[in-house]
Amino acid sequence: MTKISDPRPLTDRLIEAGESWADLNAAATALENSIETVLAQILVDHFDQPEWKARALAKSDKRYWNILADAVEARQRANKARVRYDSGKAYVELARSAEATRRQEMKL
């Protein structure tokens, strides 16, 4: 592990990774929250059917499957961004620990 003489670039990258995760997480959450709305909109198209049939038709509708696929893809992107952010935080902690160990060894 290399010594970090100027933490600002690392801090900037960590902030960028955190903001990216926050944005992607918000987008994924918005899509996940819209699944029921899309389902309700499709159910309206089948209001003349018995409820069980309308629900079955709605859940087999391409619009419903598209929103599900979009939500899953968005959550995957958000999760990967979270991994990058958490990995950056772990690196900072490892660097801090290595630096503290190095300073302690110099005292001996």
C-alpha positions as CSV (number, residue, x, y, z in Angstrom):
1,M,0.0,0.0,0.0
2,T,1.4,3.3,-0.9
3,K,1.5,6.4,1.3
4,I,-1.1,8.9,0.6
5,S,0.6,12.3,0.7
6,D,-2.4,14.3,-0.6
7,P,-5.7,12.8,0.3
8,R,-7.7,15.3,-1.8
9,P,-7.8,13.3,-5.1
10,L,-8.8,10.2,-3.3
11,T,-11.5,12.1,-1.4
12,D,-12.8,13.6,-4.6
13,R,-13.0,10.1,-6.2
14,L,-14.7,8.8,-3.1
15,I,-17.3,11.6,-3.2
16,E,-17.9,11.1,-6.9
17,A,-18.4,7.3,-6.3
18,G,-20.8,8.1,-3.4
19,E,-22.8,10.6,-5.5
20,S,-23.0,8.2,-8.4
21,W,-24.3,5.5,-6.1
22,A,-26.8,7.9,-4.6
23,D,-28.1,8.9,-8.0
24,L,-28.3,5.3,-9.3
25,N,-30.0,4.2,-6.1
26,A,-32.6,6.9,-6.4
27,A,-33.3,6.0,-10.0
28,A,-33.7,2.3,-9.1
29,T,-36.0,3.0,-6.2
30,A,-38.2,5.2,-8.4
31,L,-38.5,2.5,-10.9
32,E,-39.3,-0.1,-8.2
33,N,-41.9,2.2,-6.8
34,S,-43.5,2.6,-10.2
35,I,-44.1,-1.1,-10.8
36,E,-47.4,-1.2,-8.9
37,T,-48.5,2.0,-10.8
38,V,-47.8,0.4,-14.1
39,L,-49.6,-2.8,-13.0
40,A,-52.7,-0.7,-12.0
41,Q,-52.7,1.2,-15.3
42,I,-52.7,-2.2,-17.1
43,L,-55.4,-3.5,-14.9
44,V,-57.6,-0.6,-16.0
45,D,-57.4,-2.0,-19.5
46,H,-59.0,-5.2,-18.3
47,F,-61.6,-3.7,-15.9
48,D,-64.4,-5.7,-17.6
49,Q,-62.7,-9.0,-16.7
50,P,-62.9,-10.9,-13.3
51,E,-60.2,-9.7,-11.0
52,W,-58.1,-12.9,-11.2
53,K,-58.2,-12.8,-15.0
54,A,-57.4,-9.1,-15.2
55,R,-54.5,-9.6,-12.9
56,A,-53.2,-12.5,-14.9
57,L,-53.5,-10.5,-18.1
58,A,-51.8,-7.5,-16.6
59,K,-48.9,-9.5,-15.3
60,S,-48.4,-11.1,-18.6
61,D,-48.5,-7.7,-20.4
62,K,-45.3,-6.6,-22.1
63,R,-45.4,-3.2,-20.3
64,Y,-45.4,-4.9,-16.9
65,W,-42.4,-7.1,-17.9
66,N,-40.6,-4.1,-19.3
67,I,-40.9,-2.1,-16.0
68,L,-39.7,-5.2,-14.1
69,A,-36.7,-5.6,-16.3
70,D,-35.9,-1.9,-16.1
71,A,-36.1,-2.0,-12.3
72,V,-33.9,-5.0,-12.1
73,E,-31.3,-3.5,-14.4
74,A,-31.4,-0.2,-12.5
75,R,-30.9,-2.0,-9.2
76,Q,-28.0,-3.9,-10.6
77,R,-26.3,-0.7,-11.7
78,A,-27.0,0.9,-8.3
79,N,-25.6,-2.2,-6.5
80,K,-22.4,-2.1,-8.6
81,A,-22.0,1.6,-7.8
82,R,-22.4,0.8,-4.1
83,V,-19.6,-1.8,-4.4
84,R,-17.3,0.8,-6.0
85,Y,-18.1,3.3,-3.2
86,D,-17.7,0.8,-0.4
87,S,-14.5,-0.5,-2.0
88,G,-13.1,3.1,-2.0
89,K,-14.0,3.5,1.6
90,A,-12.3,0.2,2.5
91,Y,-9.2,1.3,0.6
92,V,-9.1,4.6,2.6
93,E,-9.4,2.6,5.9
94,L,-6.6,0.2,4.8
95,A,-4.4,3.1,3.8
96,R,-5.0,4.8,7.2
97,S,-4.3,1.6,9.0
98,A,-1.1,1.0,7.1
99,E,0.1,4.6,7.7
100,A,-0.6,4.2,11.4
101,T,1.3,0.9,11.5
102,R,4.2,2.6,9.6
103,R,4.3,5.5,12.1
104,Q,4.2,3.0,15.0
105,E,7.1,1.0,13.6
106,M,9.1,4.2,13.2
107,K,8.8,4.7,17.0
108,L,10.3,1.3,17.8
